[in-house]
Amino acid sequence: MNLNIDYELEEFYINFKQSMVNFYKNHTFTRPIKNWSQRLNLYKDKKQYQYIQKLIIKIISLYAIDLMRTKDEYNAGILITNIKRFNKITIKNTKIEKIDFNSNIVFLLLNIFSSLSKKEDTNFISLFDQVELYIIHQDFTDLIKYSVENNYNAILDKLFNYSSSILDTAKELYHINFKGDKISAKKFVSLIV
């Protein structure tokens, strides 16, 4: 591990932290950013980069939930850019894992939120009124229906690839008697009568 990783992680977090500070100053709720920074500094002093990486992922996840709940497309775009910046740092250090948008449900939802925000259809916004429903209860009914009704196969593919239980929910929703736990969204939609 070289000092360059120390510098790059610190530089990343300083910029990322500032974007969080700017976001929370415009809202009535906040997160313990100061506490997080203190914990990261302790890990940095001990050169515990895996702990730094894990805490950063937790922080990004919580922040992403807040962005989706408030439907903040602008800051979600900045967060996606920050994730890409973080992943560039991880390439240089094999002890730090990159953030994979399919690694946890929050990152998957952030990816979907971001891709939907780039479309001209703003009806998707209401899908994130209850983002906790997806995260805590794994109830993707509204997101599945929206994707089918609007022919957003890429979103269905992301959901189906993330979890076979999401595919099971979709099969039940549309009364599709398909055996197996893998199917493309295009094939799935073609089976809907």
Secondary structure, 3 states (H helix, E strand, C coil): CCHHHHHHHHHHHHHHHHHHHHHHCCCCCCCCHHHHHHHHHHHHHCCCHHHHHHHHHHHHHHHHHHHHHCCCHHHHHHHHHHHHHHHHHHHCCCCCCCCCCCCCHHHHHHHHHHHHHCCCCCHHHHHHCCHHHHHHHCCCHHHHHHHHHCCCHHHHHHHHHHCHHHHHHHHHHCCCCCCCCCCCHHHHHHCCC
